[in-house]
């Protein structure tokens, strides 16, 4: 499932590879994988960093992370609880703990951890900013929370991934609330095995937030994201 080719300077490629929050991002110089579960290690290579949002089974698979890290010799960036579960299988110098507000540089790509409204122990969401300032917000399986409005104003996201199912209390409506608060040019409904939930999200968005476009992703398909404005 490695993405072939190199994005142009104002673009990022992405693939949604499971029914949860599993995303592969490829910028012009770096490849990041977020919350990898339900994948085969041999299908992914040239990874520069693995990002983990929290410790639940659909976001963290320690044996898989160990194998991916070993094959790619990459960094593993994780919330505090996930880090504790990984500290015996990932080399200390490759394991980075993040809490909301933390910022990590991966070459010219920036990863910032933010709050996550989800019943895990120490969950985070991630803002990934590419070399040319394309901002992608990966919300893990967060429900909306008031601070998202200020975060959206501050960061001016180009793309926001919105949880619409599977996670506790997550629905197309709560996913829409994330989009309404952050107001990105593009919203992507994910974390669901139900295409109908994604379609419901798209319909609410079309009616209520007309300046935000919707992309309903197919799993394992490569898409190109472009800097807005």
For each residue, the residues with C-beta under 8 A, 3 or more apart:
1: 15 17 24 39 43 44 220
2: 24 31 43 44 45 46
3: 13 15 24 26 31 222
4:
5: 13
6: 26 28
7: 11 12 13 26 27 28 224
8: 11 28
9: 28 131 132
10: 132 134 226 227
11: 7 8 28 134 224 225 226 227
12: 7 25 26 27 130 134 136 224 225
13: 3 5 7 25 26 222 223 224 225
14: 23 24 25 26 136 222 223 225
15: 1 3 23 24 220 221 222 223
16: 22 23 188 190 217 218 219 220 221
17: 1 22 23 24 36 38 39 219 220
18: 22 37 38 39 58 219
19: 38 166 191 192 193 219
20: 35 37 38 58 59 141 166 190 191
21: 34 35 53 58 59 138 139 140 141 161 163 190 191
22: 16 17 18 33 34 35 36 37 38 39
23: 14 15 16 17 33 34 35 138 161 190
24: 1 2 3 14 15 17 31 32 33 34 44
25: 12 13 14 31 32 33 34 128 136
26: 3 6 7 12 13 14 30 31 32
27: 7 12 30 31 32 109 130 131 134
28: 6 7 8 9 11 130 131 132
29: 107 108 109 131
30: 26 27 48 49 106 107 108 109
31: 2 3 24 25 26 27 46 47 48
32: 24 25 26 27 47 48 49 50 51 106 109 111 128
33: 22 23 24 25 36 44 47 49 50 51 68
34: 21 22 23 24 25 50 51 52 53 126 138
35: 20 21 22 23 51 52 53 58 59 60 140
36: 17 22 33 39 44 50 61 64 65 68
37: 18 20 22 57 58 59 60 61 64
38: 17 18 19 20 22
39: 1 17 18 22 36 43 44 64
40: 43 44
41: 44 64 67 68 71
42:
43: 1 2 39 40
44: 1 2 24 33 36 39 40 41 47 68 72
45: 2 71 72
46: 2 31 72
47: 31 32 33 44 50 68 72 74
48: 30 31 32 72 74 75 106 107
49: 30 32 33 74 75 76 77 106 111
50: 32 33 34 36 47 65 68 69 74 75 76 77
51: 32 33 34 35 77 78 111 126 138
52: 34 35 59 60 65 76 77 78 79 82 86
53: 21 34 35 59 79 82 116 123 124 125 126 138 140 141
54: 59 60 79 81 82 116 118 120 121 122 123 124 140
55: 59 60 79 81 82 85 120 121 122
56: 59 60 120
57: 37 60 61
58: 18 20 21 35 37 141 166
59: 20 21 35 37 52 53 54 55 56 82 140 141
60: 35 37 52 54 55 56 57 65 78 82 85
61: 36 37 57 64 65
62: 65 66 85 86 89
63: 66 67 89
64: 36 37 39 41 61 67 68
65: 36 50 52 60 61 62 68 69 76 86 89 90
66: 62 63 69 70 86 89 90
67: 41 63 64 70 71
68: 33 36 41 44 47 50 64 65 71 72 74
69: 50 65 66 72 73 74 76 90 91 94
70: 66 67 73
71: 41 45 67 68
72: 44 45 46 47 48 68 69
73: 69 70 94
74: 47 48 49 50 68 69 94
75: 48 49 50 94 95 96 106
76: 49 50 52 65 69 86 90 94 95 96
77: 49 50 51 52 96 98 104 111
78: 51 52 60 82 83 86 95 96 97 98
79: 52 53 54 55 82 83 97 98 99 113 120 122 123 124
80: 83 84 97 99 121 122
81: 54 55 84 85 120 121 122
82: 52 53 54 55 59 60 78 79 85 86 122
83: 78 79 80 86 87 95 97
84: 80 81 87
85: 55 60 62 81 82
86: 52 62 65 66 76 78 82 83 89 90 95
87: 83 84 90 92 95
88:
89: 62 63 65 66 86
90: 65 66 69 76 86 87 94 95
91: 69 94 95
92: 87 95
93:
94: 69 73 74 75 76 90 91
95: 75 76 78 83 86 87 90 91 92
96: 75 76 77 78 104
97: 78 79 80 83 102
98: 77 78 79 102 104 111 113 124
99: 79 80 102 113 122 124
100: 113 114 115 116 124
101: 112 113 114
102: 97 98 99 112 113
103: 110 111 112 113
104: 77 96 98 110 111 112
105: 108 109 110 111
106: 30 32 48 49 75 109 110 111
107: 29 30 48 131
108: 29 30 105 131
109: 27 29 30 32 105 106 128 129 130 131
110: 103 104 105 106 127 128 129
111: 32 49 51 77 98 103 104 105 106 126 127 128 129
112: 101 102 103 104 126 127 129
113: 79 98 99 100 101 102 103 124 125 126
114: 100 101 124 125 126 127 151
115: 100 124 125 142 145 147
116: 53 54 100 120 123 124 125 139 140 142
117: 142 143 144 145
118: 54 123 140 141 142 143 167 168
119: 168
120: 54 55 56 79 81 116 123
121: 54 55 80 81
122: 54 55 79 80 81 82 99
123: 53 54 79 116 118 120 140 142
124: 53 54 79 98 99 100 113 114 115 116 140
125: 53 113 114 115 116 137 138 139 140 142
126: 34 51 53 111 112 113 114 137 138 140
127: 110 111 112 114 135 136 137 138 155 157
128: 25 32 109 110 111 135 136 137 138
129: 109 110 111 112 133 134 135 136
130: 12 27 28 109 133 134 135 136
131: 9 27 28 29 107 108 109
132: 9 10 28 227
133: 129 130 227
134: 10 11 12 27 129 130 158 159 225 226 227
135: 127 128 129 130 155 156 157 158 159
136: 12 14 25 127 128 129 130 157 158 159 160 161 225
137: 125 126 127 128 155 157 159 160 161 182 184
138: 21 23 34 51 53 125 126 127 128 161
139: 21 116 125 142 160 161 162 163 178
140: 21 35 53 54 59 116 118 123 124 125 126 163
141: 20 21 53 58 59 118 163 166 167 170 191
142: 115 116 117 118 123 125 139 145 163 178
143: 117 118 163 167 169 170 174
144: 117 148 174 177 178 181
145: 115 117 142 148
146: 149 181
147: 115 150 151
148: 144 145 151 152 178 181 182
149: 146 152 153 181 182
150: 147 153 154
151: 114 147 148 154 155 182
152: 148 149 155 156 157 181 182 183 184
153: 149 150 156
154: 150 151
155: 127 135 137 151 152
156: 135 152 153
157: 127 135 136 137 152 160 182 184
158: 134 135 136 184 185 186 225 226 227 228
159: 134 135 136 137 184 185 186 187 188 225
160: 136 137 139 157 178 179 182 184 186 187 188
161: 21 23 136 137 138 139 188 190
162: 139 175 176 178 179 187 188 189 190 201
163: 21 139 140 141 142 143 166 167 170 174 175 178 190 191 192
164: 170 171 172 174 175 189 190 191 192 197 198 200 201
165: 170 171 172 191 192 193 194 197
166: 19 20 58 141 163 170 191 192 193
167: 118 141 143 163 170 191
168: 118 119
169: 143 174
170: 141 143 163 164 165 166 167 174 175 191
171: 164 165 174 175 197
172: 164 165 175 176 189 197 198 200 201 204
173: 176 177 204
174: 143 144 163 164 169 170 171 177 178
175: 162 163 164 170 171 172 178 179 189 201
176: 162 172 173 179 180 201 204 205 208 209
177: 144 173 174 180 181
178: 139 142 144 148 160 162 163 174 175 181 182 187
179: 160 162 175 176 182 183 184 187 205 209 212
180: 176 177 183 208 209
181: 144 146 148 149 152 177 178
182: 137 148 149 151 152 157 160 178 179
183: 152 179 180 209 211 212
184: 137 152 157 158 159 160 179 187 212
185: 158 159 211 212 213 228 229
186: 158 159 160 212 213 214 215 225 228
187: 159 160 162 178 179 184 201 205 209 212 213 214 215
188: 16 159 160 161 162 214 215 216 217
189: 162 164 172 175 192 197 198 201 202 214 216
190: 16 20 21 23 161 162 163 164 198 217
191: 19 20 21 141 163 164 165 166 167 170
192: 19 163 164 165 166 189 197 198
193: 19 165 166
194: 165 197 198
195: 198 199 216
196: 199 200
197: 164 165 171 172 189 192 194 200 201
198: 164 172 189 190 192 194 195 201 202 216
199: 195 196 202 203 216
200: 164 172 196 197 203 204
201: 162 164 172 175 176 187 189 197 198 204 205 214
202: 189 198 199 205 206 214 216
203: 199 200 206 207
204: 172 173 176 200 201 207 208
205: 176 179 187 201 202 208 209 212 214
206: 202 203 210 214
207: 203 204 210
208: 176 180 204 205
209: 176 179 180 183 187 205 212
210: 206 207
211: 183 185
212: 179 183 184 185 186 187 205 209
213: 185 186 187
214: 186 187 188 189 201 202 205 206
215: 186 187 188 223
216: 188 189 195 198 199 202
217: 16 188 190 221 223
218: 16 221
219: 16 17 18 19
220: 1 15 16 17
221: 15 16 217 218
222: 3 13 14 15
223: 13 14 15 215 217
224: 7 11 12 13
225: 11 12 13 14 134 136 158 159 186
226: 10 11 134 158
227: 10 11 132 133 134 158
228: 158 185 186
229: 185
